[in-house]
C-alpha cells in the first residue's frame, strides 16, 4: 500500500512546505477568478494541508487520497473538510468550483490504468467543473532525473533514504525509499517503491486544450519556483 503509516508521518512532518506554498497560489487564482465560495475537490490531498487552508477561507472541500494513513492525518488537520479514499483517476467527481492535484499526483502509477487514461481524466475534470471553474496541478517531466541519484533527509525522529532512477525510454521515474521512524527507543524500518509516468509539459497542455480548457503555465507555487523537470498548470473552464 502506498504511503504506509511511517512514510505518511514523515511526509507530513518534513515535506509539507510545498503544499503550503501551493495553497497560497490556489487561493490567489481563486481570488483572480472571483471564486469566493463553493466546493473544491483536492485530489491526492495528502495530510490535508491544502484542505485546511481552503476550509479556513470558507470553501467546502472534498479530499481524495489512495492512502488511508494520509487520510487519517488529513481528518485530524482539516476537520471541516470531507475525505474519501480512492484513486483520483476513478473517483466520481462532483460538481465543483475548483479541482486541485498538488504534488505530482497525476504522475503516480499507483493505479495501473491511471496515466494511460490521462486525456480521459482531463475530460472528467472538465465535465465536473462549473463554468469558470479552475483546475490547478503539477507534473514531473522527462529528464527530471538524468542519472541515478540518492537523497537523504532526516528529522528528530525519522530518516529517509531515496534513490531515484529514470527510464528515459519508458518515461518512468522510480523512487526506492528506505524509511526509518523512531518508535520508543528503537527505529522501525520499512520500504516503499513509487513509480511515476513522466509527461512533457507540451503534451499535458495539448491534452488539456483538447478537453476544452484554457491553459496557463505556473512558474511555481507561492514564493517557490518549480525546480527543473517540474511544471505547474492553471486551467479553467470557459
C-alpha positions in Angstrom: 0.0 0.0 0.0 1.5 3.4 -1.0 2.3 5.9 1.8 2.1 3.5 4.7 1.8 4.8 8.2 5.5 5.7 8.6 6.0 7.3 5.2 2.8 9.3 5.7 4.1 10.5 9.1 7.4 11.6 7.5 5.8 13.3 4.6 3.6 15.3 7.0 6.5 16.1 9.4 9.1 17.1 6.8 7.7 17.6 3.4 4.6 19.8 3.5 6.1 23.2 2.7 5.3 22.7 -1.0 1.7 22.2 -0.1 1.6 25.4 1.9 3.1 27.3 -0.9 0.6 25.7 -3.3 -2.3 26.8 -1.0 -1.2 30.4 -1.5 -1.3 30.0 -5.3 -4.6 28.2 -5.3 -6.2 30.9 -3.2 -4.6 33.6 -5.4 -6.0 32.1 -8.5 -9.5 31.7 -7.0 -9.5 35.4 -6.0 -8.4 36.4 -9.5 -11.3 34.3 -10.9 -13.6 35.9 -8.3 -14.4 32.5 -6.8 -15.2 33.2 -3.2 -17.1 30.0 -2.1 -18.1 26.6 -3.3 -16.7 23.1 -3.4 -13.1 22.4 -4.1 -12.0 18.8 -4.8 -8.5 18.2 -3.6 -7.2 15.1 -5.4 -4.2 13.5 -3.8 -4.9 15.5 -0.7 -2.1 14.0 1.4 -2.2 15.0 5.0 -4.7 17.8 4.5 -2.5 21.0 4.4 -4.3 22.5 1.4 -7.7 21.3 2.6 -7.2 23.0 5.9 -6.2 26.4 4.3 -9.3 26.2 1.9 -11.8 25.5 4.7 -10.3 28.3 6.8 -11.2 30.6 3.8 -14.8 29.5 3.7 -14.6 26.8 0.9 -16.1 23.4 1.2 -13.5 20.7 0.5 -13.6 17.1 -0.6 -10.2 15.5 -0.2 -9.4 12.2 -2.1 -6.3 10.1 -1.5 -5.3 6.5 -2.1 -3.5 6.2 1.3 -5.6 5.6 4.4 -2.7 6.7 6.6 -2.6 10.0 4.8 -6.4 10.4 5.2 -6.1 9.7 8.9 -3.7 12.7 9.2 -5.9 14.8 6.9 -9.0 14.3 9.0 -7.1 15.5 12.0 -5.5 18.5 10.3 -8.6 19.7 8.4 -11.7 18.7 10.5 -14.1 20.8 8.5 -13.3 19.0 5.2 -14.7 15.7 4.0 -12.4 12.9 2.8 -12.7 9.7 1.0 -10.3 7.0 -0.1 -9.8 6.3 -3.8 -7.8 6.7 -6.9 -8.0 10.2 -8.4 -8.4 8.5 -11.8 -11.5 6.6 -10.8 -13.2 8.6 -8.1 -16.6 10.1 -9.1 -16.1 13.8 -9.3 -18.9 16.0 -8.0 -19.7 19.5 -9.4 -17.0 21.9 -8.1 -15.7 25.4 -8.5 -12.1 24.1 -8.5 -10.2 20.9 -8.6 -6.6 20.5 -7.5 -4.0 17.8 -7.8 -0.9 19.1 -6.0 2.4 17.2 -5.6 2.8 15.3 -8.9 -0.4 13.3 -8.2 -1.3 12.7 -11.8 2.1 11.1 -12.5 1.9 8.3 -10.0 1.4 4.7 -11.1 -0.4 3.5 -8.0 -3.4 2.9 -10.2 -2.2 0.7 -13.1 -4.8 2.2 -15.5 -4.5 5.8 -14.4 -1.9 7.5 -16.5 -2.9 5.6 -19.6 -6.2 7.5 -19.3 -4.8 11.0 -18.7 -6.8 12.5 -21.5 -10.0 10.9 -20.2 -9.1 12.2 -16.7 -8.8 15.7 -18.0 -12.2 15.4 -19.7 -13.8 14.1 -16.4 -12.3 17.1 -14.6 -13.6 19.5 -17.2 -17.2 18.0 -17.0 -17.1 18.2 -13.2 -16.1 21.9 -13.1 -18.8 24.6 -13.1 -18.4 27.3 -15.8 -15.4 29.4 -14.9 -14.1 26.7 -12.6 -10.3 26.1 -12.2 -8.1 23.1 -12.3 -4.6 23.5 -10.7 -2.0 20.8 -10.7 1.7 20.0 -11.4 3.6 17.2 -13.1 7.1 15.7 -13.3 8.7 15.9 -16.8 11.1 13.6 -18.7 14.7 14.4 -17.9 13.9 15.3 -14.3 16.5 12.7 -13.1 19.0 12.4 -16.0 21.2 10.0 -14.0 20.6 7.8 -10.9 20.8 9.8 -7.6 20.5 9.2 -3.9 19.0 11.6 -1.4 19.0 11.5 2.4 16.8 13.5 4.7 16.1 13.3 8.4 14.2 14.8 11.3 14.2 14.4 15.0 12.5 11.0 15.0 12.8 9.9 11.4 15.1 9.4 8.4 14.6 8.5 4.8 16.9 7.4 2.0 15.6 7.8 -1.5 17.2 6.5 -4.7 15.9 7.9 -8.0 16.3 6.4 -11.4 14.7 7.4 -14.7 14.0 5.1 -17.6 14.2 7.6 -20.4 12.8 5.1 -23.0 9.7 4.2 -21.0 9.4 7.7 -19.4 9.1 6.2 -16.0 10.8 7.5 -12.8 11.3 5.0 -10.0 11.8 6.1 -6.4 13.0 3.5 -4.0 12.7 4.6 -0.3 14.1 3.1 2.8 12.2 4.6 5.8 13.2 4.8 9.4 10.8 6.0 12.1 11.6 6.1 15.9 9.2 4.0 17.9 10.1 4.0 21.6 13.8 3.6 21.9 14.3 2.0 18.5 13.8 2.8 14.8 11.4 0.9 12.7 12.4 0.2 9.1 10.2 -0.1 6.1 10.5 0.3 2.4 8.4 1.6 -0.5 8.8 1.8 -4.2 7.0 4.6 -6.1 6.8 4.8 -9.9 5.7 7.8 -11.9 4.9 8.3 -15.6 6.7 11.4 -16.9 4.9 13.8 -19.2 6.3 16.6 -21.4 4.5 19.8 -20.5 3.6 20.4 -24.1 1.8 17.1 -24.2 -0.1 18.0 -21.0 -1.1 21.4 -22.3 -2.3 19.8 -25.6 -4.5 17.3 -23.8 -5.9 20.0 -21.5 -6.9 22.1 -24.6 -8.4 19.1 -26.3 -10.6 18.6 -23.2 -11.8 22.1 -23.6 -9.7 24.1 -21.1 -8.0 27.4 -21.5 -4.5 26.8 -20.1 -1.8 28.8 -18.3 1.6 27.7 -17.1 2.5 28.4 -13.5 6.1 29.5 -12.6 5.8 27.9 -9.2 3.8 27.8 -6.1 3.7 30.8 -3.7 7.3 32.1 -3.3 8.8 28.8 -4.6 9.7 28.4 -8.3 9.5 25.0 -9.7 12.7 23.0 -9.9 13.9 22.0 -13.4 11.8 19.0 -14.5 8.6 20.0 -12.8 5.8 22.1 -14.3 2.5 23.5 -13.0 -0.7 24.4 -14.7 -3.8 26.5 -14.1 -6.5 25.5 -16.5 -10.0 26.9 -16.4 -13.4 26.1 -18.0 -14.7 28.9 -20.1 
